[in-house]
Amino acid sequence: MKRIFTAALISIMVLAIGGMAWAAAGTPATQNPGNWVNMVQSLGLTDEQAQKMRDLQAQFHQKMQAQRNKLQDIMFELRQMQFERDPDMNKVQQRLQEANTLRTQMREQAAQYREQMQSILTPEQQQKWKQLGPGARGYGMMRGQGRGMMGGGPGPYCPNGAAL
């Protein structure tokens, strides 16, 4: 039973690592400059709106960068445990739970970020934003509608494919 559990756990981690590598390869928004959009012009943002959005984006980036680093550290520790002769399965379970909790927190913070960004826009600008599509809005790895962090489904920026 222990061998089956260990084999299943290793398979899950290998798939997770492969998914992250695949997602990191790039998204249409980063590979195709034709998807890049000047939001000030496209949405008709005022200088004040543009500054608020830049500030909010910078704050969110810093927070998410720290969390992504922590998640990478947890995943690295789990990968290292794969090569232990007799890994402490309680510790493996604990670290997997920490990773899942962190991912959930990141999704929740991303939802708050989207709400804050949306609150800066007028209803007309919100409609324009939706019409631009996910590639123009920068969605991709962990930004929804693309491959998501683990290679399948939306990322925490856009759970369940919901967009601004």
N, C-alpha and C positions, 0 to 999 in steps of 0.2 A: 504494500500500500504506500509505504514511504517512497519507494522508487517511482511509482506512478505519479505521485504528487510532485516529486522533484522534477521528473521529466516534463510534466505538464507546466510547471512553473518556469522551467528553462525555456520551453517552447513559447510561452506567452511573452517572456522578456525578449527573446530573439525577435519575435514579430514586432514588438513595441519599438525596439531599437531600429529595426529595418524601416518601420513606418516613419520614424523621426528623420532618418537619413533621406528617405524618399521625399518627404515633405520639404526638407531643407534644400532640395535641389532647385527650388524656385517655383514661382507661380506665374501665370500669364501677366499679372501686373508688374512683376519684376523683370520678366524676360522680354516683354513687348513694350517699347516706349510708346506705342500707339494707345495703350491703355492708361497712360498717365494723363491726368486732367488737372487743370488749374481750378481749384475749388472756388477761389475768389471770383473768377470770371464766370464759371459755370453756374454757380449758385447765386451770384450777385451779392456776395457778402460785403457788409460794411467793414471798415477798418477795425472797428471795435469787435465785431463778430469774429473776424479772422484772428485777431490777437487772442481772444478768449479760447478759440479752438486750438490755436498753437500751444497756449499755456496748458490747457487741459490735456492735450496730446502728449506734451513733454512730461507732465506729472505721471500720466498713465504709463508711458514708456519706461520711466525710471522704476516704478513699482513693479511692472511686469518683468523687467530685466532682472531684478533681484530674485523674483519668484522663479523665473526660468532657470537661473543659475542654481538655485536651491534644488529644483527638480532634477537638473542634470547631475548634481552631486549625489542625490539619492539613487538615481538610475545607475550611475557609475558604481556606487557601493554595491548595488544589487548584482551588477555584471561581475564585479570582483568576487562576490560570494559564490558565483557559479563555478568558480575554479577551486573552491575549498573542498577538501575531501569529505568533511562532515559538517556542512553548514548548519548554523543554528536556525531552524525553520521558524521558530518564534520571532527571531530577529528579522528574517526575510518577510514574514507576514506583517510585522510592524512597519517595516520600511515601505512595503507595497501599500499599506493603508495610508501612510504619510504622503506618498506620491498621489494617491487618489484624492485625499483630502485637499492637498495643494492644488490639484487640477480643478476641483470643485470650487475652491476659493477664487481661482483665476477666472473661471467662467462667471461667477457672481460679480466680481469686480468689473469684468468686461461688460456685463449687462448694465451695471451702474454707469460705466463710462459712456455707453451708447445713449443711455437716457440723458446724461448730462450734455452730450454733444447735440442731441436732438433738441434739447430745451433752448439751445442758443439760436436755432433756426426758426424762421417764420414758417407757418403751414405751407406756403408756396415753395419755400426753399426745401422743405422736407420732401415735397413731391418731386422736385427736380433731383434731389439726392437719390431717391429711389429709382428714378429713370436712368441715372448714370450707370447703374449696374455694379456688381461686386468688384469687378476688375479695376474699375476707375476709383473705387473707394479704398483700394488697397487690401481687400480681403485676400486671404491665401493661407499660409501656415498660421494656424491659430486665429485666423481672421474670418472664419466662417465661409460657407458656400464653396470653398476649395476643398483641399484634401484634409484639412484639420491637422491637429498635432500628431495624432497617431495614424495618419494615413487614410482615414475613412470618416466621412461625415463632416459636419461643420465643426469649427473650432470654437473656443470659448468667447471669441469676439462676437460670435453670431450663432448662438445655440439654436438648434432645430431649423437652421436656414433662415431665421428671421433677420431682416436687414433694417437699417434705419429708415 
